[in-house]
Every structure is written in C-alpha cells, then in structure tokens.
C-alpha cells in the first residue's frame, strides 16, 4: 500500500438537532494532518453522530466540514473518499474476503492485475495472507476486523474513520489490535478519527482526545493533559477515577476545610471549584517525610479492597467526605501495615493537586 | 444417592431423567403427527392407489394414458403453469418495490403499513374474489368510472378471462411474497448499505451489488410459495376466469362432480403433486430450501 498523506479536517459550527435534543451543539474542531484523534464520550453523547457527519451518513442542520481546503458537507458519502470501519465490520456476506477488499477498487474501475496486487498487499498489511478465498462466515471476530480494516484502507483514503471497531473483541485481542492499529496509522499516515467509549483505549491510542458530552465538546487535549488537567468535573470523572473535594477560592489561595492548599496554578474561576484527587497520586505519609510542596490530609481507613496488582484503600476525611487511594501490593512497604479503622495521614504533591471546575454535564 | 452399575454416583438416575424429558418433548408432536397421517398421508395414498385403478376395477394406467393422449390435458397443464408464472412475475414486480419501501420505514410506521398488507389476508378468499367480480365486470365500478371520465368508450373485458384471473390471483398471492421478502430485507443490516456507499458505490450500485443479492433468498422463498400455491389454485380462476381459464384444480373438480371419475381426478392430482415436487427440487438446488420452509435465516 502506498503511504498516503493524511488530509487535515476542519469542522466548524456543526449542529444536529433531533427535536429539542442537540446531538451536536455547535462543534468546532481542527484535526491535524496525519493525526490520530479519538472522540470519547458516554453513549448518546454525540460522538458517533459526529463521525457519521464526517462520513456523510448524518446530515447536520448547519455548519461546515472541510477535508483539506475542500468543503464536503454537501457531498454524498460515496463522493467523500474516506475509509471507514464499522462497529460490526459490515463485511458483505455474499462476497469472500478478496471480493470484499477489492470492492472499492472495482467501483473505481482499477484494472484487474492492479486489483489483485493491491488486495494481496492489503491482506499482507493486516496479516491475513492466504485468506482471500475464505467466506466471511468462516472468519473469527479478530479476522473479520482485519478484513474490514484492509477494505477500508485498500483504496488509499487520506482519512480513516473508525466507529468503535474493537468493541466486539475480547480483552486480550482488543489490546493487541490497539497496538496494531496504532502502528498501521504510523505507517500509512492517514488522518484517523476514532470513536470509542472506552477511556483506556482512548488514552492508549490517541495523539489527541476529544471528550464529548450531550453534543458539546468538553475538551480536546493530549491523553496526558486530559488526565492531569481535565477541563471540568465531567471530564475528570469520565477519564480515570477520582474523588472530588469541595474547595473555596479566597483571595490569595485555595482552601479545603480551612486548610490552605499548595497548588501550582490558581484557577481563574472563583466559584464551584473542586479538588480532584486521583487514587494513585495519594501517598501515605511516613515518619520524617519532607512535607514541603505537599498537602496533608488526616483520614480514617474505612475499607481495604485487594485487586491483584493494586489495592484500594477507602478513607474518610475528618469532615466525613470519603476518597480512595490506590497502593501497589508490593511486599515490604510500610503502608502494608495499614488496617481498617486506622487513623493515618495522606499526602498529595503540589503538582498532583489539581483544582477543576464543577460542571460539564 | 445410589451407586449405579456404571459405578458413578447417580449416573443411571440422571440418564433416566434425560430420557424422560425427551419422551415428554416428543409427546408434544403426537397430535400433529396424528392429524397429518389421517388427513394427509392416508387420503393421498388412497388417491394415489385410485389413480392406478381402471374403470373395470383392475390395475391399469388408463388415466395416465388418457392424459398423454388428450390435447386438452396438455392445454390445462400449460394454462396452469402460465397463470402461476404470470401471477408470480406480477407479484414480484409489485411486491419487491413495496417490500423494499416497507423495510426502509421506521419500525412503527412499517408495522402500520404491514397491517394494510395483512388485512386483506385475513378476509375470506371468496369475499375478495367476488369483490373483484363486482369491481371488474362490464357494468362494474371500474368500467363505469373509466367511461365516465372518458378514458375508454366501450366497457373493457376485465373479467371472465385471463386478465381477471390474474388480477384476482395477484391480489390474493401478494402477501405470500411480501412477508418472506420483507423479513429477509429487514435482516439486511443498514450498515451494509452505508459501507458500500462509503467505499464509493452510488445508491444504484449499492442496491444492485449489495442489497439485491442479499434479498434474493427472501425473493426466491416468496416467489416459490406464490408459484406453488398458484399451481393448485381453484376458487379465483373458477370465479374470475369465466370458464376460459381452466386450471388443473378445476379439471379435478370437473372429473369428480361431472363424471364421478375418481381415478382420473386422482391421476391429475398425482401428476400435479409430482410436478410440484419437481419444481421444489430444482428450486432447492438454486436456493437453500430452509429459507422457504423455515422463513428466515
């Protein structure tokens, strides 16, 4: 397969209403050339609607979508030339593997020798060499997924859309395919828009993640920024686990329960602020620890749950709010002594002390 | 708990339970099997036997011989196949687009429309056939309206001929085509059409290259049902054919009612049955028969 250069996608003011419900509410988004961008959100958030608008299967009420410099919003799906992988693969059952993969080439009137060549190349790319004559029903879920991928890229699209393509696979295969898709994307260089509701998948695969909720764009950021600096409580809650403690913004600083917190940056907003506490960022304070740049919390252990590689320590703060801490289960650590009912001190580093805005729902 | 002869705890007892369950399940088929034997197998076997009994009461092939000799029988069979084939073709021409339309509607609207397809299905066949007679006859509503509006001057011969028969039969057979066809179209995921258009197919190409081939099993099933039912049809051609359209089933009635010749009637029935099986056999080579008999995938 010839390496294709991706086309940038420029979305502006895209709105789609169903009755009073906004499936997409004035979405603006710039997708860079060759970027792997993931649309992440709960079911019904509008992420699939946005993907379908890119593919041409949903007609937005207004707005503009450009592939490169070309406005495509009025173009029919078959004129858009984007590759797409469907959730259930949508392989044609009356065609075998080769016929499925060659279908877009046959529609484009590519000559027969070139079709055979490119089909073989595509099969090789997805590691299914020799499967050309198989029927679709003779394939396993993972193999179907690869055929769908081969069919979506065989005609060299410069944009690839994927609608939860891995959701039907079991966990091990899914993790393997995530890496493979990622490699393939690096190899072929097409702009990729990927839809998922699985936050871990999004973090693993994406250059940037767009979080969507109720048809609104919540945040668009790299996986790291999204996890560490969520734009609001919804994003923080949707990506990873976390507890939220109500904090006040008074003049010079952020206060939790009367205690002034050390923070890296002060939020601009004054009201509705929450301290986001990720379970894995908390530590148990040990004797003689340097507590400079640390925030200290006095807590009581309410429950300990063993989860294999880690254990969750559920604690209650003095004012009754609960949060949790994730500890490794490695032997020989002082925190292994902790028991239910113990009163302990937890510390949170300044750079892990993130204040977020309540909202996003 | 007891140790059986097999040596494992409760093995014999568990086996007995399984056998008992199977017997009870099998028992559910007894009424149906009984009915089929008394009203189908025995009478058909009896007729089969009768068809080989000559007028002198001994074994003879005279009924079959007569069918081969007489040109009128060949004509009747030809007419039967012609009417059945035409009915099937017209049903496809009307039914396929309709079924496609229904399959593309949202479920609730489709159900209401489906009801309008099924409603005539629940009306008596005789009532529907006589209604056509009222509508189509010389001074019927259609001829009156047509002449009043000046479309034609002389009353059209719409009934008591082949066209009348076909109108009536298509009306009665249409649901038999639409139901399996609609079911098979409904089972084609919308994503297939999306995928094909995404891959570059125009709507026309998507239809002929993806949708149509996938709807073929349903189309074959429906067509076969219509064709085979039409082969043995009696009421509609008898009333709307006006004696000009004689099909096998009518000839069988004539043989019994006019000539009281059970042998000849049975022989006709046997030939029709064999031909029907022949067609089913050929069709089963073309399309998997469980689509016809099982009505789905």
Contacts between the chains, C-beta under 8 A, distances in Angstrom:
chain1	res1	chain2	res2	distance
A	55	B	194	7.6
A	55	B	198	5.9
A	56	B	197	7.8
A	56	B	198	7.8
A	57	B	194	5.5
A	76	B	197	7.3
A	77	B	194	7.2
A	77	B	197	4.3
A	77	B	198	5.5
A	78	B	197	4.6
A	78	B	198	7.3
A	78	B	199	7.7
A	78	B	200	5.1
A	78	B	201	5.6
A	78	B	202	5.7
A	78	B	203	7.9
A	78	B	206	7.9
A	80	B	198	7.8
A	81	B	200	7.2
A	82	B	198	7.0
A	83	B	198	7.7
A	84	B	195	7.3
A	84	B	198	4.6
A	86	B	191	5.0
A	86	B	194	7.1
A	86	B	195	6.0
A	87	B	191	7.8
A	88	B	189	7.0
A	88	B	191	6.2
A	90	B	189	6.8
A	90	B	191	3.9
A	90	B	192	5.6
A	90	B	194	6.9
A	90	B	195	3.8
A	91	B	195	7.9
A	92	B	192	6.3
A	92	B	195	7.5
A	92	B	196	7.5
A	92	B	210	5.9
A	92	B	214	7.9
A	93	B	214	7.1
A	94	B	210	8.0
A	94	B	213	4.8
A	94	B	214	6.0
A	103	B	196	7.3
A	103	B	199	5.7
A	103	B	201	7.9
A	103	B	209	7.9
A	104	B	199	4.0
A	104	B	200	5.3
A	107	B	199	6.4
A	107	B	200	4.3
A	107	B	201	5.4
A	107	B	205	6.7
A	108	B	200	6.1
A	151	B	199	7.0
A	155	B	199	7.4
A	155	B	200	7.2
